[in-house]
Amino acid sequence: MRNRQVLLKSRPVGIPQAEHFEIVETPVPALRAGQVLVRNLYLSVEPAMRGWVNAAANYSDPVPVGAVMRSLAAGRIEASEHPDWKPGDLVCGMFGWQDYAAVDAASIGPATFGRRVTETDLPLSLSLGVLGLNGLTAYFGLLEVAGPKPGDTVVVSTAAGSVGSAVGQIAKLSGCRTVGIAGGPDKVRQCIETFGYDAAIDYKAGDLAQRLRDACPAGVDVYFDNTSGPISDAVMVQLAIGARVAICGTAAVANWDPIPAGPRIERHLLVKRARIQGFVIFDWTSRFPHALARLADWVRSGRLRYLEEVLEGIEQAPDAIAGLYRGENLGKRLIRIAS
Ligand SMILES: NC(=O)c1ccc[n+]([C@@H]2O[C@H](COP(=O)([O-])OP(=O)(O)OC[C@H]3O[C@@H](n4cnc5c(N)ncnc54)[C@H](OP(=O)(O)O)[C@@H]3O)[C@@H](O)[C@H]2O)c1
């Protein structure tokens, strides 16, 4: 048994590209007392992984050069030196871009997005998407930070993506009218046909400001911001009185050093009595189990739909983050490395 691992080879500035990673083979690690050996089946690819490898200050320490790339993964316990876990148990957590991870069982918990996967009636891969980081981010970011009210017009950027698609649907479940912003006609079609948005805008097709005015004639009550950049610049000036903006992600900004300049919006926020709040999903770990149960119920009843884009083989990993920033993914991007 060999362990293929994707290591961070050099530190990127901005978006990590394939050349910043290398794949090596090492022996499968031996277990110490209290550890479990996880056979990863799916590796996750997140836009946030850009921040995890950059030197600039973030909410977590940068992955050291030469280390296994930090990532969420879902898999099966192969061997256990911990009484609570047995071979065959399904699990997800921060297991890294590698075939096998020797993990302290005590570290598998909400703080690392880890858990025993008990929804055996649903695909294991969902624990990395709609029933994992992405679904939880949509759930708490929308319901707790933005506070949607029935009748609100909710605008979502990266609306066809993993977080955005769940935000749009949870907003609909909350009685809102939803407008998605996504790149290209295929994603716009997905927004309407798969995720039930009331309107969807292709931001790459030009004249975003006019399209937004057409889609939101009474203004934007809630903006769930996954991009920052030009999309947000266009949305901010169309906020309605009392609008709430939840800053979830900054996918459109390639580099925060130096901090890019943009339009000044303070006067506009003042006039609109608007509120902007950023958030990091770690702050709700104690409430993950309840939220996951609700999300799973919605998935089972068909009220929360999801799409996955599954790349085959660990060889796909080095270029996978850059591909997210090229907008290639149609749904939650995963890498399947074993069946
Ligand atoms: N705050 C938190 O705690 C938290 C937790 C998880 C995720 N997030 C954030 O949530 C956002 C969505 O994450 P996700 O996993 O669901 O990813 P995703 O939306 O499935 O994939 C990323 C998408 O970003 C869009 N994008 C890339 N470059 C762009 C650009 N220059 N301008 C506009 N859009 C661009 C692309 O969609 P288009 O083709 O539509 O442009 C791409 O498909 C990310 O910003 C992520 O960092 C935040």
The ligand as an ORCA input file, in Angstrom:
! r2SCAN-3c Opt
* xyz 0 1
  N     -16.950     32.778      4.714
  C     -16.862     31.467      4.828
  O     -16.816     30.919      5.942
  C     -16.845     30.633      3.589
  C     -16.918     29.220      3.666
  C     -16.950     28.495      2.474
  C     -16.870     29.137      1.239
  N     -16.763     30.498      1.212
  C     -16.694     31.226     -0.059
  O     -17.875     30.977     -0.791
  C     -17.607     31.231     -2.173
  C     -18.201     30.107     -3.002
  O     -17.511     28.905     -2.688
  P     -17.905     27.527     -3.411
  O     -17.139     26.455     -2.737
  O     -19.360     27.429     -3.507
  O     -17.276     27.715     -4.863
  P     -18.043     27.646     -6.260
  O     -18.985     28.795     -6.327
  O     -18.598     26.284     -6.460
  O     -16.853     27.842     -7.278
  C     -16.186     29.054     -7.372
  C     -16.857     29.947     -8.421
  O     -16.352     31.263     -8.278
  C     -16.635     31.942     -9.467
  N     -15.514     32.822     -9.824
  C     -14.233     32.472     -9.969
  N     -13.510     33.543    -10.351
  C     -14.388     34.583    -10.437
  C     -14.273     35.961    -10.789
  N     -13.076     36.489    -11.120
  N     -15.363     36.724    -10.767
  C     -16.565     36.211    -10.430
  N     -16.745     34.909    -10.096
  C     -15.664     34.126    -10.099
  C     -16.875     30.897    -10.555
  O     -18.270     30.923    -10.862
  P     -18.795     31.708    -12.157
  O     -18.441     30.868    -13.320
  O     -20.239     31.866    -11.910
  O     -18.053     33.012    -12.211
  C     -16.540     29.600     -9.862
  O     -17.286     28.521    -10.359
  C     -16.117     31.376     -2.307
  O     -15.773     32.728     -2.430
  C     -15.586     30.800     -0.995
  O     -14.336     31.329     -0.648
  C     -16.745     31.236      2.358
*
